[in-house]
Amino acid sequence: MMKFLKKTYTYLVLIFLYAPVVVMAVYSFNENRSSKNWGGFSLRWYESLFQNDEILTALYYTLIVAALACVISTIVGTVSAIGIYFLSGKVKSVMLNVNYLPVINPDIVTGISMMLLFGYFHIKQGFVTMLIAHITFCIPYVILSVLPKLNQMDKHMLEAAMDLGATPLQTLTKIVLPEVLPGIVSGALMAFTLSIDDFVISFFSTGSGVTNLSIYVYSAAKRGISPEINALSTLMILTVSILLAVVNLGSNKKSNVKGDR
């Protein structure tokens, strides 16, 4: 009986999480603009999506900011995590607590803080300020993804490499980075996802003429969500699902190879 209840509860949670996504995907193929009535299967809104300059511009800014924030925050976060790993005592504890602050802080606090900072230095808000804000809130998540892999690493391996004549740079590139690569990939994916998903910080850090998808959808919601948004969201979910499947397949192959060895 208990096993049945656990399975039922799990299925209900999954249905609760994914039913809205399925409904959205289904209605992206609806001929009618209204989601209340089914007018038949159609690709009308997908065709309209690629002809809507506002959505395509918002998508462009979303992807370019997410890609740049992902790359820069991954590099900075990885280097920072390695630096924190080799610290000790109270200094390491302080650095970890400082890193937790942006994660714990509500997004609206971070967004307003960034807006006040840009205003204090008289920086005109736009693409650059949005990118800086995204990099800032993504770095702590990358650090938190890389640090566990560093903690799992055998310190004696580093000492052995140095004793055998490896330079610090060789030790970093040939031992440390390969060991923490799964954490780096996880951090990069998380940074990319968080950047695409963010609304509050983007809203407070952008300026006129620069709008990402989250801000566009928020503005469009006041007039009613267009079926084109359903089509775009369906394509994004499909793309992310394919990327996750590829990453998981790659991880499983590497695990199998290590197991065979």
C-alpha positions in Angstrom: 0.0 0.0 0.0 2.8 2.4 0.9 4.6 1.7 -2.3 1.4 2.5 -4.3 1.0 5.8 -2.4 4.6 6.8 -3.1 4.2 6.1 -6.8 0.8 7.9 -6.9 2.3 10.9 -5.2 5.3 11.0 -7.6 3.0 10.8 -10.6 0.8 13.6 -9.3 3.8 15.8 -8.7 5.1 15.2 -12.3 1.7 15.8 -13.7 1.4 19.1 -11.7 4.8 20.2 -13.0 4.5 19.2 -16.7 0.8 19.5 -17.5 1.0 23.3 -18.1 4.0 22.8 -20.4 2.1 20.1 -22.4 -1.0 22.3 -22.6 1.1 25.2 -23.8 2.8 23.0 -26.5 -0.5 21.7 -27.7 -2.1 25.1 -28.0 0.9 26.4 -29.9 -0.5 24.3 -32.8 -4.1 25.7 -32.4 -5.5 27.5 -35.4 -7.5 29.9 -33.2 -5.8 32.7 -31.3 -7.9 32.0 -28.3 -6.8 29.1 -26.1 -10.4 28.5 -25.1 -11.4 26.9 -28.3 -9.6 24.3 -30.5 -9.7 25.4 -34.1 -7.7 22.5 -35.6 -4.0 21.7 -36.0 -1.9 24.5 -37.7 1.6 25.8 -37.9 0.3 29.3 -38.3 1.9 30.6 -35.1 5.3 29.1 -35.8 5.3 30.9 -39.2 4.1 34.1 -37.6 6.8 33.8 -34.9 9.6 34.0 -37.4 8.1 37.1 -39.0 7.7 39.0 -35.7 10.6 41.4 -35.4 9.9 42.3 -31.8 10.1 38.7 -30.6 13.1 37.9 -32.7 14.9 41.0 -31.4 14.1 40.0 -27.8 15.2 36.4 -28.5 18.5 37.8 -30.0 19.3 39.8 -26.9 18.3 36.9 -24.6 20.6 34.4 -26.3 23.5 36.7 -26.8 23.4 37.9 -23.1 22.9 34.3 -21.9 25.8 33.0 -24.0 28.2 35.7 -23.0 27.2 35.6 -19.3 27.6 31.8 -19.4 31.1 31.9 -20.9 32.4 34.8 -18.7 30.8 33.6 -15.5 32.0 30.0 -16.0 35.6 31.2 -16.5 35.6 33.6 -13.5 33.6 31.2 -11.4 35.9 28.3 -12.1 39.0 30.3 -11.3 37.4 31.7 -8.1 36.4 28.2 -7.0 39.9 27.0 -7.4 41.2 30.0 -5.4 38.7 29.4 -2.6 39.6 25.7 -2.5 43.2 26.4 -1.8 42.3 28.9 1.0 42.1 27.8 4.6 40.7 28.9 7.9 38.6 31.9 8.5 39.4 33.5 5.1 37.9 30.5 3.3 34.8 30.6 5.5 34.3 34.3 4.9 34.7 33.9 1.1 32.2 31.0 1.1 29.7 33.1 3.1 30.2 36.1 0.8 29.5 33.8 -2.2 26.3 32.6 -0.6 24.8 36.1 -0.3 23.8 36.7 -3.9 22.2 33.2 -4.0 20.2 33.8 -0.8 19.3 37.4 -1.6 15.9 37.9 -3.3 16.3 38.8 -7.0 14.6 42.2 -6.4 17.3 43.2 -3.9 20.0 42.3 -6.4 18.2 44.1 -9.2 17.6 47.3 -7.3 21.2 47.2 -6.0 22.6 46.9 -9.6 20.3 49.7 -10.8 21.5 52.0 -7.9 25.2 51.1 -8.6 24.9 51.9 -12.3 23.1 55.2 -11.5 25.8 56.1 -8.9 28.5 55.8 -11.5 26.4 57.4 -14.2 26.5 54.4 -16.4 23.8 54.4 -19.1 21.7 51.3 -18.8 21.4 49.0 -21.8 23.0 45.9 -23.2 26.3 46.2 -21.3 24.6 46.8 -17.9 22.3 43.8 -18.4 25.3 41.6 -19.3 27.2 42.8 -16.2 24.2 42.1 -14.0 23.8 38.6 -15.5 27.4 37.8 -15.0 27.3 39.0 -11.4 24.4 36.7 -10.3 25.6 33.7 -12.4 29.2 33.6 -10.9 28.1 32.3 -7.4 26.2 29.4 -9.0 29.2 28.4 -11.0 31.4 28.5 -7.9 28.9 26.3 -6.0 28.9 23.8 -8.9 32.7 23.5 -9.2 33.6 23.5 -5.5 32.1 20.0 -4.7 34.2 18.5 -7.5 37.3 20.2 -6.1 36.5 18.8 -2.7 36.3 15.3 -4.2 39.7 15.6 -5.8 42.6 13.8 -4.1 45.1 16.4 -3.0 47.9 13.9 -3.0 47.5 13.6 -6.8 48.4 17.3 -7.1 51.4 16.9 -4.8 52.6 13.9 -6.8 52.3 15.8 -10.1 54.4 18.7 -8.6 57.0 16.2 -7.2 57.3 14.6 -10.7 58.2 18.0 -12.2 54.9 19.4 -13.4 54.6 23.2 -13.4 51.6 24.8 -11.6 50.1 25.6 -15.0 50.5 21.9 -16.2 49.0 20.7 -12.9 46.0 23.0 -13.5 45.4 22.1 -17.1 46.2 18.4 -17.0 44.9 17.4 -13.6 42.6 20.0 -11.9 40.5 21.0 -14.9 39.8 17.5 -16.2 38.8 16.4 -12.6 36.4 19.3 -12.2 35.1 19.3 -15.8 31.6 17.8 -14.9 31.2 20.6 -12.3 32.2 23.2 -14.9 29.7 21.9 -17.4 27.0 21.9 -14.8 27.8 25.4 -13.7 27.8 26.6 -17.3 24.4 25.0 -18.0 23.0 26.5 -14.8 24.4 30.0 -15.7 22.9 29.8 -19.2 19.5 28.7 -17.9 19.4 31.3 -15.1 20.3 34.0 -17.6 17.5 33.0 -20.0 15.0 32.7 -17.1 15.8 35.9 -15.3 13.3 38.7 -15.3 13.6 40.8 -12.2 17.3 41.6 -12.4 17.0 42.1 -16.2 14.1 44.5 -15.7 16.1 46.8 -13.3 19.4 46.6 -15.2 18.3 47.2 -18.8 17.5 50.4 -20.7 15.4 51.5 -23.5 15.8 49.6 -26.7 17.2 46.4 -25.1 14.5 43.8 -24.1 15.0 40.1 -23.5 12.2 37.5 -23.7 11.2 37.6 -20.0 10.6 41.4 -20.2 8.8 41.1 -23.6 6.5 38.4 -22.2 5.8 40.5 -19.1 4.9 43.5 -21.2 2.8 41.3 -23.6 0.9 39.7 -20.7 -0.8 43.0 -20.1 -2.4 42.8 -23.5 -2.8 39.0 -23.5 -0.3 36.3 -24.3 0.1 35.8 -28.0 0.1 32.2 -29.4 3.5 33.1 -30.9 4.9 33.0 -27.3 3.5 29.5 -27.0 5.3 28.5 -30.1 8.6 30.1 -29.1 8.4 28.5 -25.6 7.8 25.1 -27.2 10.8 25.5 -29.4 13.0 26.6 -26.4 11.8 23.6 -24.3 12.5 21.2 -27.1 16.0 22.7 -27.6 16.8 22.5 -23.9 15.6 18.9 -23.7 17.8 17.9 -26.6 20.8 19.6 -25.0 20.2 17.9 -21.7 19.8 14.5 -23.4 23.1 15.0 -25.3 24.9 16.0 -22.1 23.5 13.0 -20.2 24.4 10.6 -22.9 27.9 12.0 -23.0 28.2 11.6 -19.2 26.9 8.1 -19.3 29.4 7.1 -22.0 32.3 8.5 -20.0 31.1 6.7 -16.9 30.9 3.4 -18.9 34.4 3.9 -20.3 35.8 4.5 -16.8 33.9 1.5 -15.5 35.3 -0.8 -18.2 38.8 0.4 -17.3 
